[in-house]
Amino acid sequence: MIRKWICLLVLLFAGRRLSARDIDSIYSFLNETIHMSVMESFDVRSDWGIFLLSKPYIYDEALCSLITADPQQPDKIFTKVPEAVLQELRIKCNQLDADWQRRFHWEQARISKFIVVSGYNDTIKRQRLNALLLNKRERKEAGAYIREWNSSVVEERLINYSGIPLFTGDGCYALVVRGQNAGSSGWDSLFIYQRTEDGWKILDSIRLSVI
């Protein structure tokens, strides 16, 4: 009986460590792959603002079904990703708990270059920049974004948003939804990244919507 309880405690604490490590990986990936005013490709960019919606994009069954190389969906397929990777990411996507996603919120203390907002009605104080890791040029640019945000009508404020990245077991590939929205305009895409010697790089992507 004692041995049984010891084993349960070991599994419990191991699970906590694993959970913390997963969260660290999530934020590490986000901080490495989301940038200020850098257009890495046509599909992923932050071409205005440094504001990240605290609520993550929610993955559902319909989105998970797009993680495919099925030639019957020529406009919604990944052509550069190994089938085994797609299959693993599709399984992980379908297993992601919707309630847990809704409870998850991006934490400002873990975001290095973006200001986390709860919505379009937020008023941003310049002091929020003190919590970010910005160089001189980025700080100047960020200050201008804050001034423009506060002086804009709510419907014209642009917010970046991101889903929770999903990783393959070997840590070499990651899947994430990312987009931007400003009232009646916006875009979002589904990306698969590959880890390289120079960091995470987009391997393939599909456009989900453009408004």
PASEBA-1860 file (N, C-alpha, C; in nm, 3 decimals):
! residues 211
1> MIRKWICL> 0.083/-0.121/0.000/0.000/0.000/0.000/0.086/0.125/0.000 ~ 0.190/0.126/0.086/0.280/0.242/0.092/0.348/0.263/-0.043 ~ 0.394/0.154/-0.104/0.459/0.164/-0.233/0.364/0.221/-0.337 ~ 0.234/0.181/-0.328/0.134/0.231/-0.423/0.119/0.381/-0.411 ~ 0.112/0.432/-0.287/0.097/0.576/-0.267/0.220/0.652/-0.312 ~ 0.337/0.593/-0.290/0.461/0.657/-0.336/0.460/0.671/-0.487 ~ 0.417/0.565/-0.555/0.411/0.568/-0.701/0.312/0.675/-0.749 ~ 0.197/0.686/-0.681/0.099/0.787/-0.719/0.154/0.927/-0.700
9> LVLLFAGR> 0.226/0.949/-0.590/0.284/1.080/-0.565/0.391/1.114/-0.668 ~ 0.472/1.016/-0.704/0.575/1.038/-0.806/0.511/1.078/-0.938 ~ 0.403/1.006/-0.976/0.334/1.039/-1.100/0.270/1.176/-1.094 ~ 0.215/1.211/-0.977/0.152/1.341/-0.962/0.251/1.454/-0.981 ~ 0.365/1.446/-0.911/0.465/1.552/-0.922/0.532/1.553/-1.058 ~ 0.548/1.434/-1.117/0.605/1.429/-1.252/0.512/1.498/-1.350 ~ 0.378/1.477/-1.330/0.282/1.543/-1.416/0.286/1.693/-1.402 ~ 0.306/1.741/-1.278/0.316/1.885/-1.256/0.438/1.942/-1.324
17> RLSARDID> 0.549/1.870/-1.314/0.671/1.918/-1.380/0.653/1.920/-1.531 ~ 0.588/1.816/-1.582/0.565/1.810/-1.726/0.475/1.924/-1.770 ~ 0.371/1.952/-1.691/0.281/2.060/-1.724/0.353/2.194/-1.727 ~ 0.436/2.218/-1.626/0.512/2.343/-1.622/0.606/2.352/-1.741 ~ 0.668/2.239/-1.777/0.760/2.238/-1.891/0.684/2.266/-2.020 ~ 0.564/2.211/-2.032/0.482/2.237/-2.150/0.448/2.384/-2.161 ~ 0.409/2.445/-2.049/0.374/2.587/-2.050/0.496/2.671/-2.087 ~ 0.612/2.634/-2.035/0.735/2.706/-2.070/0.761/2.697/-2.220
25> SIYSFLNE> 0.738/2.579/-2.279/0.760/2.561/-2.422/0.662/2.644/-2.503 ~ 0.538/2.653/-2.456/0.436/2.731/-2.525/0.478/2.878/-2.534 ~ 0.518/2.934/-2.420/0.556/3.075/-2.418/0.688/3.100/-2.491 ~ 0.780/3.006/-2.481/0.906/3.020/-2.552/0.883/3.026/-2.702 ~ 0.796/2.938/-2.751/0.764/2.937/-2.893/0.697/3.067/-2.934 ~ 0.601/3.112/-2.856/0.528/3.234/-2.891/0.622/3.354/-2.896 ~ 0.708/3.367/-2.796/0.800/3.481/-2.792/0.900/3.479/-2.906 ~ 0.935/3.360/-2.951/1.033/3.349/-3.060/0.971/3.376/-3.196
33> TIHMSVME> 0.843/3.348/-3.211/0.784/3.350/-3.345/0.688/3.467/-3.370 ~ 0.658/3.548/-3.270/0.574/3.665/-3.293/0.660/3.788/-3.273 ~ 0.661/3.877/-3.373/0.755/3.988/-3.374/0.683/4.119/-3.403 ~ 0.751/4.227/-3.376/0.699/4.360/-3.408/0.735/4.397/-3.550 ~ 0.633/4.423/-3.631/0.651/4.477/-3.765/0.750/4.397/-3.850 ~ 0.745/4.268/-3.838/0.830/4.181/-3.920/0.741/4.091/-4.002 ~ 0.753/4.098/-4.134/0.674/4.012/-4.221/0.762/3.892/-4.261 ~ 0.742/3.782/-4.189/0.821/3.662/-4.216/0.775/3.595/-4.346
41> SFDVRSDW> 0.647/3.602/-4.369/0.591/3.553/-4.495/0.461/3.629/-4.516 ~ 0.396/3.605/-4.628/0.271/3.676/-4.653/0.166/3.641/-4.548 ~ 0.175/3.521/-4.494/0.071/3.473/-4.403/0.091/3.513/-4.258 ~ 0.213/3.535/-4.216/0.233/3.567/-4.075/0.304/3.701/-4.063 ~ 0.242/3.793/-3.988/0.300/3.924/-3.976/0.234/3.995/-3.858 ~ 0.300/4.093/-3.806/0.238/4.187/-3.716/0.272/4.324/-3.772 ~ 0.195/4.365/-3.872/0.229/4.486/-3.944/0.168/4.611/-3.882 ~ 0.103/4.595/-3.769/0.060/4.711/-3.692/0.033/4.664/-3.549
49> GIFLLSKP> 0.085/4.740/-3.455/0.049/4.717/-3.316/0.127/4.608/-3.246 ~ 0.116/4.611/-3.114/0.185/4.513/-3.029/0.086/4.456/-2.928 ~ -0.038/4.437/-2.971/-0.144/4.402/-2.878/-0.192/4.259/-2.906 ~ -0.186/4.175/-2.804/-0.220/4.033/-2.815/-0.343/4.005/-2.729 ~ -0.446/3.949/-2.789/-0.568/3.916/-2.717/-0.538/3.808/-2.613 ~ -0.583/3.832/-2.490/-0.552/3.738/-2.381/-0.618/3.602/-2.402 ~ -0.733/3.600/-2.467/-0.801/3.473/-2.493/-0.739/3.406/-2.617 ~ -0.704/3.282/-2.608/-0.646/3.215/-2.725/-0.752/3.176/-2.827
57> YIYDEALC> -0.709/3.161/-2.950/-0.794/3.105/-3.055/-0.827/2.961/-3.015 ~ -0.953/2.921/-3.028/-0.994/2.787/-2.985/-0.994/2.691/-3.104 ~ -0.919/2.582/-3.089/-0.917/2.478/-3.192/-1.043/2.391/-3.177 ~ -1.110/2.365/-3.289/-1.226/2.278/-3.285/-1.210/2.165/-3.387 ~ -1.309/2.080/-3.395/-1.301/1.963/-3.482/-1.285/2.002/-3.628 ~ -1.354/2.106/-3.669/-1.346/2.149/-3.809/-1.205/2.193/-3.845 ~ -1.141/2.268/-3.755/-1.005/2.314/-3.782/-0.909/2.195/-3.783 ~ -0.924/2.105/-3.687/-0.835/1.989/-3.681/-0.839/1.907/-3.809
65> SLITADPQ> -0.957/1.904/-3.872/-0.972/1.825/-3.994/-0.892/1.882/-4.110 ~ -0.848/2.008/-4.099/-0.770/2.071/-4.206/-0.623/2.031/-4.202 ~ -0.581/1.964/-4.097/-0.440/1.924/-4.085/-0.422/1.797/-4.167 ~ -0.413/1.814/-4.296/-0.417/1.701/-4.386/-0.330/1.726/-4.509 ~ -0.301/1.620/-4.579/-0.235/1.629/-4.708/-0.326/1.570/-4.815 ~ -0.456/1.569/-4.789/-0.555/1.510/-4.879/-0.563/1.590/-5.008 ~ -0.529/1.532/-5.122/-0.534/1.605/-5.250/-0.675/1.644/-5.291 ~ -0.778/1.590/-5.223/-0.915/1.628/-5.254/-0.949/1.766/-5.198
73> QPDKIFTK> -0.858/1.821/-5.117/-0.877/1.958/-5.067/-0.760/2.043/-5.113 ~ -0.749/2.069/-5.243/-0.630/2.135/-5.297/-0.605/2.275/-5.242 ~ -0.709/2.342/-5.195/-0.690/2.476/-5.141/-0.671/2.476/-4.990 ~ -0.677/2.359/-4.927/-0.666/2.350/-4.782/-0.576/2.233/-4.744 ~ -0.456/2.229/-4.800/-0.369/2.116/-4.768/-0.228/2.166/-4.738 ~ -0.158/2.087/-4.662/-0.016/2.109/-4.638/0.062/2.017/-4.732 ~ 0.150/2.076/-4.811/0.223/1.997/-4.910/0.369/1.975/-4.873 ~ 0.419/2.046/-4.771/0.561/2.040/-4.738/0.588/1.966/-4.607
81> VPEAVLQE> 0.483/1.911/-4.547/0.496/1.848/-4.415/0.482/1.698/-4.427 ~ 0.571/1.620/-4.366/0.559/1.474/-4.371/0.425/1.426/-4.317 ~ 0.369/1.325/-4.380/0.238/1.273/-4.342/0.234/1.230/-4.196 ~ 0.343/1.168/-4.148/0.346/1.122/-4.008/0.335/1.241/-3.912 ~ 0.396/1.352/-3.949/0.388/1.474/-3.866/0.246/1.527/-3.866 ~ 0.184/1.533/-3.984/0.046/1.579/-3.994/-0.048/1.492/-3.911 ~ -0.027/1.362/-3.918/-0.112/1.271/-3.843/-0.098/1.294/-3.693 ~ 0.024/1.310/-3.645/0.047/1.332/-3.503/-0.016/1.464/-3.458
89> LRIKCNQL> 0.002/1.570/-3.537/-0.053/1.699/-3.501/-0.206/1.698/-3.507 ~ -0.262/1.624/-3.600/-0.407/1.614/-3.610/-0.464/1.544/-3.486 ~ -0.397/1.440/-3.441/-0.440/1.368/-3.320/-0.433/1.460/-3.199 ~ -0.321/1.532/-3.186/-0.304/1.624/-3.073/-0.409/1.735/-3.076 ~ -0.441/1.782/-3.194/-0.542/1.886/-3.208/-0.678/1.836/-3.161 ~ -0.716/1.715/-3.203/-0.845/1.660/-3.164/-0.852/1.627/-3.015 ~ -0.737/1.602/-2.955/-0.735/1.568/-2.813/-0.732/1.691/-2.722 ~ -0.710/1.809/-2.780/-0.699/1.929/-2.699/-0.836/1.965/-2.640
97> DADWQRRF> -0.841/1.974/-2.509/-0.966/1.997/-2.438/-1.017/2.139/-2.460 ~ -1.140/2.152/-2.508/-1.197/2.284/-2.539/-1.215/2.367/-2.413 ~ -1.260/2.305/-2.304/-1.279/2.379/-2.180/-1.147/2.433/-2.126 ~ -1.042/2.352/-2.136/-0.909/2.399/-2.091/-0.862/2.515/-2.177 ~ -0.888/2.510/-2.307/-0.850/2.621/-2.394/-0.923/2.749/-2.353 ~ -1.049/2.738/-2.318/-1.127/2.856/-2.278/-1.079/2.912/-2.145 ~ -1.028/2.826/-2.057/-0.976/2.874/-1.929/-0.838/2.935/-1.943 ~ -0.766/2.897/-2.046/-0.629/2.945/-2.066/-0.632/3.092/-2.110
105> HWEQARIS> -0.543/3.171/-2.054/-0.525/3.310/-2.096/-0.377/3.340/-2.103 ~ -0.339/3.417/-2.204/-0.198/3.457/-2.214/-0.163/3.549/-2.098 ~ -0.051/3.519/-2.034/-0.007/3.595/-1.918/0.096/3.700/-1.959 ~ 0.070/3.827/-1.920/0.161/3.934/-1.957/0.302/3.910/-1.907 ~ 0.316/3.853/-1.789/0.449/3.832/-1.730/0.535/3.739/-1.814 ~ 0.472/3.660/-1.901/0.547/3.564/-1.983/0.562/3.609/-2.128 ~ 0.501/3.720/-2.165/0.509/3.772/-2.302/0.612/3.883/-2.306 ~ 0.712/3.870/-2.393/0.827/3.961/-2.387/0.815/4.086/-2.473
113> KFIVVSGY> 0.736/4.083/-2.581/0.735/4.197/-2.673/0.595/4.248/-2.707 ~ 0.492/4.185/-2.659/0.356/4.227/-2.690/0.280/4.261/-2.562 ~ 0.187/4.354/-2.572/0.101/4.391/-2.460/-0.027/4.308/-2.467 ~ -0.056/4.237/-2.361/-0.174/4.152/-2.356/-0.296/4.237/-2.321 ~ -0.401/4.226/-2.402/-0.524/4.303/-2.379/-0.642/4.207/-2.368 ~ -0.744/4.254/-2.294/-0.864/4.171/-2.278/-0.963/4.194/-2.390 ~ -0.948/4.308/-2.462/-1.038/4.339/-2.572/-1.013/4.477/-2.628 ~ -1.099/4.518/-2.718/-1.079/4.645/-2.789/-1.100/4.767/-2.700
121> NDTIKRQR> -1.171/4.751/-2.589/-1.204/4.865/-2.505/-1.094/4.900/-2.405 ~ -0.988/4.822/-2.400/-0.879/4.851/-2.306/-0.815/4.987/-2.336 ~ -0.779/5.057/-2.230/-0.697/5.177/-2.243/-0.555/5.140/-2.199 ~ -0.458/5.166/-2.284/-0.321/5.121/-2.259/-0.236/5.236/-2.204 ~ -0.174/5.214/-2.091/-0.082/5.313/-2.035/0.059/5.283/-2.081 ~ 0.136/5.386/-2.106/0.273/5.369/-2.155/0.359/5.288/-2.058 ~ 0.324/5.294/-1.930/0.401/5.218/-1.830/0.399/5.068/-1.857 ~ 0.303/5.023/-1.937/0.297/4.881/-1.970/0.423/4.835/-2.043
129> LNALLLNK> 0.492/4.929/-2.107/0.614/4.894/-2.181/0.725/4.848/-2.087 ~ 0.719/4.889/-1.961/0.825/4.855/-1.867/0.837/4.705/-1.844 ~ 0.728/4.633/-1.869/0.729/4.488/-1.848/0.781/4.412/-1.970 ~ 0.808/4.482/-2.080/0.850/4.417/-2.204/1.000/4.427/-2.225 ~ 1.053/4.335/-2.304/1.196/4.334/-2.337/1.213/4.396/-2.475 ~ 1.229/4.526/-2.479/1.237/4.598/-2.606/1.367/4.676/-2.615 ~ 1.424/4.679/-2.737/1.540/4.764/-2.757/1.491/4.908/-2.781 ~ 1.583/5.000/-2.802/1.547/5.141/-2.814/1.453/5.166/-2.930
137> RERKEAGA> 1.481/5.105/-3.046/1.396/5.124/-3.163/1.257/5.066/-3.138 ~ 1.251/4.947/-3.082/1.123/4.883/-3.056/1.041/4.962/-2.954 ~ 1.106/5.017/-2.852/1.034/5.094/-2.750/0.971/5.220/-2.812 ~ 1.047/5.286/-2.900/0.993/5.404/-2.967/0.873/5.367/-3.053 ~ 0.886/5.258/-3.127/0.777/5.213/-3.213/0.656/5.172/-3.129 ~ 0.682/5.103/-3.018/0.573/5.059/-2.931/0.499/5.178/-2.870 ~ 0.573/5.281/-2.833/0.509/5.401/-2.780/0.414/5.464/-2.880 ~ 0.455/5.464/-3.007/0.369/5.519/-3.112/0.243/5.433/-3.129
145> YIREWNSS> 0.257/5.302/-3.118/0.142/5.213/-3.127/0.043/5.239/-3.014 ~ 0.095/5.261/-2.894/0.007/5.287/-2.780/-0.069/5.417/-2.800 ~ -0.001/5.520/-2.845/-0.069/5.649/-2.869/-0.178/5.633/-2.974 ~ -0.146/5.560/-3.080/-0.245/5.542/-3.187/-0.362/5.458/-3.138 ~ -0.333/5.355/-3.061/-0.440/5.271/-3.005/-0.536/5.355/-2.922 ~ -0.482/5.434/-2.830/-0.566/5.513/-2.739/-0.644/5.622/-2.809 ~ -0.593/5.672/-2.922/-0.661/5.780/-2.994/-0.756/5.727/-3.102 ~ -0.752/5.598/-3.131/-0.837/5.540/-3.235/-0.975/5.507/-3.180
153> VVEERLIN> -1.073/5.507/-3.270/-1.204/5.457/-3.231/-1.192/5.307/-3.210 ~ -1.274/5.253/-3.123/-1.262/5.113/-3.082/-1.265/5.019/-3.203 ~ -1.352/5.048/-3.297/-1.369/4.957/-3.412/-1.246/4.950/-3.501 ~ -1.155/5.046/-3.490/-1.037/5.048/-3.576/-0.912/4.994/-3.507 ~ -0.923/4.955/-3.383/-0.808/4.900/-3.312/-0.779/4.758/-3.358 ~ -0.652/4.731/-3.385/-0.613/4.600/-3.436/-0.553/4.516/-3.325 ~ -0.602/4.394/-3.313/-0.553/4.300/-3.212/-0.497/4.176/-3.280 ~ -0.380/4.134/-3.235/-0.324/4.006/-3.277/-0.381/3.896/-3.187
161> YSGIPLFT> -0.398/3.778/-3.241/-0.440/3.666/-3.157/-0.369/3.539/-3.200 ~ -0.364/3.444/-3.109/-0.291/3.321/-3.135/-0.357/3.205/-3.064 ~ -0.352/3.090/-3.128/-0.392/2.968/-3.061/-0.277/2.917/-2.976 ~ -0.303/2.818/-2.895/-0.199/2.754/-2.815/-0.121/2.660/-2.907 ~ 0.011/2.677/-2.921/0.086/2.590/-3.012/0.085/2.445/-2.966 ~ 0.079/2.356/-3.064/0.086/2.212/-3.038/0.216/2.159/-3.095 ~ 0.285/2.074/-3.018/0.416/2.025/-3.058/0.413/1.875/-3.081 ~ 0.493/1.830/-3.177/0.513/1.686/-3.193/0.596/1.634/-3.076
169> GDGCYALV> 0.589/1.504/-3.054/0.658/1.445/-2.940/0.807/1.468/-2.940 ~ 0.867/1.477/-3.059/1.011/1.499/-3.065/1.050/1.646/-3.056 ~ 0.949/1.734/-3.049/0.976/1.877/-3.036/1.026/1.943/-3.162 ~ 1.019/1.876/-3.275/1.074/1.930/-3.400/0.972/2.009/-3.482 ~ 0.843/1.988/-3.456/0.739/2.057/-3.532/0.636/2.117/-3.436 ~ 0.575/2.226/-3.480/0.471/2.290/-3.400/0.361/2.341/-3.491 ~ 0.240/2.333/-3.443/0.125/2.383/-3.516/0.061/2.495/-3.436 ~ 0.020/2.602/-3.505/-0.044/2.714/-3.435/-0.131/2.793/-3.532
177> VRGQNAGS> -0.241/2.845/-3.481/-0.323/2.940/-3.555/-0.285/3.079/-3.509 ~ -0.270/3.170/-3.603/-0.237/3.308/-3.570/-0.313/3.400/-3.665 ~ -0.351/3.518/-3.614/-0.422/3.611/-3.698/-0.427/3.750/-3.639 ~ -0.496/3.839/-3.709/-0.517/3.977/-3.667/-0.661/4.014/-3.698 ~ -0.716/4.102/-3.616/-0.854/4.143/-3.639/-0.872/4.288/-3.598 ~ -0.944/4.362/-3.680/-0.977/4.502/-3.649/-1.118/4.527/-3.698 ~ -1.215/4.506/-3.610/-1.354/4.528/-3.648/-1.398/4.436/-3.760 ~ -1.422/4.493/-3.878/-1.475/4.414/-3.991/-1.366/4.362/-4.084
185> SGWDSLFI> -1.239/4.380/-4.048/-1.130/4.331/-4.132/-1.035/4.245/-4.050 ~ -0.965/4.155/-4.119/-0.870/4.070/-4.049/-0.829/3.951/-4.132 ~ -0.752/3.863/-4.073/-0.705/3.743/-4.141/-0.665/3.642/-4.034 ~ -0.661/3.516/-4.069/-0.598/3.415/-3.984/-0.552/3.299/-4.070 ~ -0.447/3.233/-4.023/-0.387/3.121/-4.095/-0.344/3.013/-3.997 ~ -0.333/2.894/-4.049/-0.285/2.779/-3.972/-0.144/2.748/-4.018 ~ -0.051/2.750/-3.924/0.091/2.732/-3.957/0.147/2.604/-3.898 ~ 0.242/2.547/-3.969/0.325/2.441/-3.914/0.469/2.489/-3.922
193> YQRTEDGW> 0.533/2.495/-3.807/0.672/2.537/-3.796/0.762/2.415/-3.781 ~ 0.887/2.432/-3.821/0.989/2.330/-3.799/1.105/2.393/-3.722 ~ 1.155/2.321/-3.624/1.269/2.371/-3.548/1.397/2.347/-3.628 ~ 1.476/2.451/-3.646/1.601/2.442/-3.719/1.716/2.487/-3.629 ~ 1.837/2.481/-3.681/1.952/2.528/-3.604/1.941/2.677/-3.575 ~ 1.867/2.749/-3.658/1.850/2.894/-3.640/1.719/2.929/-3.571 ~ 1.651/2.829/-3.515/1.526/2.854/-3.446/1.406/2.806/-3.525 ~ 1.286/2.842/-3.480/1.163/2.800/-3.545/1.142/2.874/-3.677
201> KILDSIRL> 1.110/2.798/-3.782/1.084/2.855/-3.914/0.954/2.796/-3.969 ~ 0.878/2.879/-4.042/0.755/2.831/-4.102/0.788/2.728/-4.210 ~ 0.731/2.608/-4.197/0.748/2.504/-4.298/0.635/2.511/-4.400 ~ 0.513/2.535/-4.353/0.398/2.542/-4.444/0.284/2.613/-4.373 ~ 0.188/2.662/-4.450/0.073/2.729/-4.391/-0.045/2.724/-4.486 ~ -0.165/2.738/-4.431/-0.286/2.751/-4.513/-0.368/2.867/-4.457 ~ -0.423/2.946/-4.546/-0.505/3.060/-4.507/-0.642/3.011/-4.466 ~ -0.688/3.050/-4.348/-0.819/3.010/-4.301/-0.925/3.108/-4.347
209> SVI> -0.896/3.238/-4.331/-0.996/3.338/-4.372/-0.930/3.473/-4.389 ~ -0.992/3.557/-4.472/-0.956/3.697/-4.489/-1.086/3.774/-4.495 ~ -1.098/3.876/-4.411/-1.219/3.957/-4.409/-1.192/4.093/-4.471
END
